[in-house]
Amino acid sequence: MPEWRSRWRLILLNSMTCGLEICVAAGITYVPPLLLEAGVAEQYMTMVLGIGPVLGLLFIPLIGSASDHCNSSYGRRWPFIWLLSLGVLLALIIIPHADALAAYFWGGQMLHVGLLILGVGLLDFCGQLCFTPLEALLSDLYHDQGDYNQAFAMFSFMVSLGGCIGYLLPALDWSGSLLSIYLGGQAECLFSLLILIFVSSVLVTMKVSGEPSHPSASLEPNSLQTSRWMPCSCCYLLRCKFRLLKSGALLCLLQTCWSMTPAIYRSYCHVPRVMRQLCVAQLCSWIAVMSFMLFYTDFVGEGLYEGVPNAAPGTTLRQHYDEGIRMGSLGLFLQCATSTFFSLLMSRLVCLFGSRMVYLSSMVCFTISALVICLSKNVVLVTTMSALTGFAYATLQTLPYTLTCQYHKDKEVFMPKGKLKNLNKNDITITKESVHLKIDDHGEVLNHKPGSVNGHSYFSRDISEYYTPQHYQIGFPSDSIEQDHDKRGVGLDFAILDSTFLLSQVFPTLFMGMIVQFTKSVTAYIACSAIFGAIAICLANHVIFDQKDL
């Protein structure tokens, strides 16, 4: 396939990623004013926004690992993508029409608020979880290191582009458009546009992707043209979803989730060393970046412009705060633009300097930028530094996923089966690799092994605890861990990486308010970002980037 055609295919393949990010960014940006207008107190509004990430932490390992073991005829990933996409569409319908739905069902203000909270939680929960099977789909389609480096660089680019568009759409005035007049207002017009964008992006990705229907099937890039293409007709899409329900594929999906739950959480607790080191560094990096993104506008409004958010509308203090919020929004927009730029260059930067240098330099750049923002009162300099933080955002969206693909491609090298602990019985050391014993009906050992007591192997009768009759050898309690290791798929490890992103949103919302109250300064927001950035740099030095680091 020519390079331009391969690049165009990657853009189309990640179109759903872009559409999903547009919906999540625009929806979550537009929701706080709707909650405040509905009568939700500001202190409870932040708790509402935390519902999606908290639920995501509970369910994301289930979605990731179940998609690894799904045997649906529609592919491993698409049943989960469809299910979560329906949740996103339902949320985009509920949020702008919550008041009308509450009135239709003879409900009052409580039902209005409840529907809004349901829509917000559903949008954030399904939107964030849907990225995991999309990332796993990319990993299924691209196997070579150069291919998945480009694939996830394009993934990061489309996420950044979607963020730019998503933050821009709510800032536009749609109230004077003909569509707004026809639909009934600004919110209805915006969310109708989001529905149109999202459905179109899903259809495009379905058309382009050709996913193996069985986990053992492989799909090489040079055979993509002969793979099973999915029609993009809306009518056919509805029929496919009806057949999905009717044929029992959804039931199979739910059975897979239910049966895999114990093994999933056991695998979740026994993370390989390379993934554990990567996830710890990723968590600290995301906490640094998300602490910056969540509170940067408030820092600019109160810290730089010395405004007061609770001041009466029309006063000088309130005008200063509103002006600071607009300047802070500009800084976040420039951050997304910078992230989009670096996403395009990411694969070339990795080829030139290596993954380790790119990762470390991005976090060093972020930490220095955050320190400059803490110390400076110059608006232009602060805005420029906020734009530079986009380098770290692009890196965190790309390199951890390409490293995970590399780990799974060379699983024997990066994630070898750990040597089992020696079992000591009666001062005799037993190892699984060296012991294969024949035992009679009374549990006595029949064969002799070198190094035993007086030349004879001696074990007490309670060795039958570890005896597996079918194989005539000692069975160890950690066999189930080895089986989980063998079944460990890339979807589960992508889910763990995405969990660090969700956890990074929960931590700031829980603790940043208390830190600011203690320090009496909003500069603490950015200072905490710089501290976590420095910690992330130290932890990133222990990440395994290639075989030389083992």
Number of C-alpha atoms within 10 A of each C-alpha: 11 7 8 9 10 15 15 11 17 22 20 20 26 28 26 28 28 28 27 30 26 27 29 25 22 24 27 17 16 20 20 18 12 16 21 14 11 16 14 16 11 12 8 12 17 13 13 18 20 22 18 23 24 17 17 24 21 11 15 28 27 24 24 29 29 28 30 21 21 25 20 21 14 19 18 25 29 21 21 23 22 14 14 22 22 14 20 27 22 15 26 26 17 22 27 23 18 22 19 13 16 18 14 9 9 9 13 11 13 12 17 22 21 13 20 24 23 18 26 27 22 24 27 26 26 26 25 23 29 26 21 27 28 23 23 24 24 21 23 23 20 20 19 14 14 12 18 23 25 23 27 26 28 25 27 28 29 27 28 30 22 26 27 24 20 26 25 17 20 18 13 10 11 18 16 10 12 11 17 18 14 10 13 12 16 19 21 22 20 24 24 17 15 24 19 12 18 24 17 17 21 22 18 18 22 21 17 22 22 23 26 22 18 16 17 9 10 15 17 13 14 8 10 16 11 9 13 15 14 19 15 16 11 12 9 12 15 11 12 15 16 11 13 17 12 11 11 12 19 18 13 14 19 14 14 19 20 12 11 16 17 12 18 22 14 14 23 19 9 13 17 17 15 18 21 16 17 21 24 18 24 23 22 25 28 26 25 30 28 21 23 24 21 15 19 23 22 23 26 30 26 22 19 21 20 15 24 19 17 9 13 11 11 8 11 13 20 20 19 19 26 22 16 24 22 15 19 25 21 18 25 25 22 21 28 29 21 21 30 27 17 23 30 18 16 27 23 15 15 16 12 11 10 14 22 16 14 20 23 19 16 21 28 19 17 29 27 17 21 27 17 19 26 19 11 12 14 11 16 12 14 22 20 15 22 27 22 24 29 28 26 29 26 29 24 22 23 25 23 23 24 23 22 21 25 19 21 19 15 12 13 10 12 21 16 12 15 11 9 14 11 12 13 10 13 8 8 15 12 14 16 15 8 8 12 15 18 17 17 9 6 8 16 18 18 12 12 14 14 9 11 13 12 8 10 14 17 18 15 11 11 11 15 16 12 13 18 12 12 6 11 12 16 19 17 17 10 11 11 13 16 15 13 17 18 11 15 20 19 24 29 26 27 25 27 22 25 27 25 21 25 26 18 22 21 21 14 22 17 13 10 17 13 12 16 14 11 10 10 10 13 23 21 20 25 25 21 20 26 27 15 23 28 20 17 24 20 13 19 23 17 15 23 20 25 14 10 6 9 11
